Amino acid sequence: MTIEDRGDAYLVTHALAKDTLSKLRSIETEQVAFRKGLVKLGRICGYEIIDGRMETEYVEIETPLETTMGERVKGLDDVVIINVLRAATPFVEGLLKAFPRARQGVISASRDEEAGRDEDGQFPITIDYVKLPEIHEEDTVIVADPMLATGSTMCAVLEHVQEQAPDPEHLIVLSAVSAPDGLLRVGEEVPAADLLTVAIDDHLDDDGFIVPGLGDAGDRAFRTT
């Protein structure tokens, strides 16, 4: 298993995850390759979640030659993936390759960068749209956003999720790149959530961007700059 406990978060250390993230970080990676890279990274992370968080069960199988025992993953029908618009869209596309039968939710959340960060280092967050499926206590809920910076957006999103689903089997916050500030804040405000990321970066700059990071994931994926 290539998920390591780093105290404040769990780290995906799979070699392909690290390779893909390195390509995403590069300024030389243009829009199409960047978007496809996020899809690939989402798929890898999905497989790691299956391996690291989901149980298997033995089942009897009838092959063309004889009866044998095999293993099947339990709970693949009990997965909810929540897309934090907009940057998470290609990331979620990859997750759906690992969880094709997952129920999906959408939350449109954005931070007011013009307002700037408050004295606690947080941005005001606007939630424009929320559409969540019914969530049950046996579900694995994955809230996906490629960048976990200050944690302002994720905490606002998780507030809506927990209003509907206070105690699912697993609540996973999945990101490609995280800053220590965001991990600390989400961990303190939502201790029930497992924070899973591919990289924990150095710090936030004065504008609240992750350094070294990978830039604005939404802008790079959708070519809006």
N, C-alpha and C positions, 0 to 999 in steps of 0.2 A: 504494500500500500504506500502511495506517495503523497500522503497528507501528513504534515508534521505539526505538532502542537507547539506554537511559539509564545504561549502565554496569553497575550492579548488577542491572538487570532490563530487560525489554522492556515497553514501554507501549503498550496499545491506545488509539489516539487518535481512533478513528472517532467522528464527531459523535453518532451515535445511542447509542453506548456511553456517552459522557459524559452525554448527556441522561438515559438510563435510570438511570445511577448517581446522578445528582442527585435523581431522584425516590425512589430507594431510601433515600437518606440522610435524607430529610425525616421528621420525627416525625409529620407529618400523613398519611403513607402507611400505610394499615391493612393487615391481614393478607393479604387476597386480592390487593390491588394489589401488595403487597410480593412475594408468591410469584410472581405473574405477571411482575413486573419481573425477578426472578432468572432465570426461564425465558427471557425476551427477551434478557437480557444474555448468557446462556449461548449462545443461538443466534448473536448477533452475534459473540461471541468465536470460536465455531466457524468462522464464515465467514472471519474474519480469519486464523485458523490455516491454513485452506485456501489463502488468498491469499498468506500470508507464508511458509509452511513446506513446501508441497506442490508438486510439479512437475506440469506438464501434458505431454501428448504429442499429436502430430498423428495423426488417424485419418481414414480414408476413409469418407465417408457417402453413402449413396444417398438423395437426396431424391425427392419425387414427380416432379421435373422432370429432374434430372441428378445426376451424381456430383460431390461437392465434398469439400473438406478441412475438418475441424473440429478442435477441441481438447477433450480430456477430461482430467480430473484423475486423476493416477496415485496409487494407494495408498489409495483410499477404503475398500477392503475390508481394509486392514491398519492399522486403528485400534483401540486399546484405551482405553476411558475408565474411570477408577477413581474411584468415588464415595466420598468421605470422609464417612461418616455423622456427623450427619444433615443439617446445613445445606446440603450440596452437592446434595441430592436434586433440588430444582427447577432448580438451576444445570445439573445433568447432563441434566435433561429438555430444556433448551434446546440443549445440545450435541448431543443425539441428533437434533434436527431438522436439524442440519448434517451429522451422521454417522449416518444411520439404520441402517447396517449394522455399526456398531461393536460389538466384543465388550466386555462390561462386567465390571468387578470391583467388589467392595465391601470396604471396610475400616472397621470401627467403631472409632473412636479418640476418646478424650476426655482432657482435661487435668484434673488434680485441683486445682481452684481452692481447696479448703479447705486443702490442704497449702501452698499459696502457692508463690511463686517461690524458687528456690535462690539462692545467692550469685552465680551466673552469669546470673540473670534468667530461668531456665527452669523450666517446670512438669513434675512427674512425669506421664507419659502411660500410660494404660491402653488396651491393644488387646484388645477383646472378641471380635472376629470378623474373619476374613480369608477371602475367597473370590475368587480371581483366575483368569482364564482363562489358557490357555497363551499366552505372549508370545514372539514370534519376533524375530530380529534386523532384519527389514525393517519392523517395526511402528512406528507413531507412538503413543506412550503419553502420555495426558493425565491427570494427577492433579489433580482439581478440588476446591477448597475455597474458598468465597467470601472467607474472611478468613485472611490470613497475618499473624499477630501476632508472637509470640515465635519462631515456627518450630519449637517443641517438637513439636507434633502432626505437622507435615509431615515433619520429619526421621524420626520414628518410622515413619510410613507409608512413606516412601521406602526405609527399611531393608528392609521386607518386599518391596517392589516389586523392589529390586535383587537380593535373594536369588534371585528367580525369573527376573529379566530383567536381567542385568548390563550389557547393551550393545544396547538397541534403536536403531533408526534415529534416532528423536527421543524425548527424554524431556522433557515440558513440564509444569511446575507452573503451574496456572492459578488465579488469584484475582481477585476483584472489587476488593478493597482490601487493601493491604499496608502494613506498617510497616517502616521501615528496618532495625530490629533483626532481624526475621524474614528479610528478604531477605539480609542479611549472613550470618546463621547458615546458612541453607539453601545459599547460594552457596558457603560455605566447606566444608560437610560433604558436599555432593553437587554438585561442580563440573560433572558431566555434564548436569545439568538446566538447561534454559532456563526462567527465571522470567518469566512473562507475567502482567501485571496491568493493570487499568484505571486504578488510581490508587495513587500512593505517598503515604501520609498522613504527618502531622507526627511523631508519637511515640506511645509507649505510656504509659498512666497507671500508677499504682502497682499496680493490679489486673491489669495485663497486657492491657487493652483498647485497641484502636486509637483514636486521637484525630486528627481528628474522627470518623472511622469511620462506622458506620451502626447501632451497637448490636449486640445479639446476633442474628445472622442466623437462627439456628435458632429461637430464641424468637419472633422476629417472623414467620417463615414458618409456624410450626406453632402459634402462639398458645398458648404454654406459660407465659406470664407474665400 
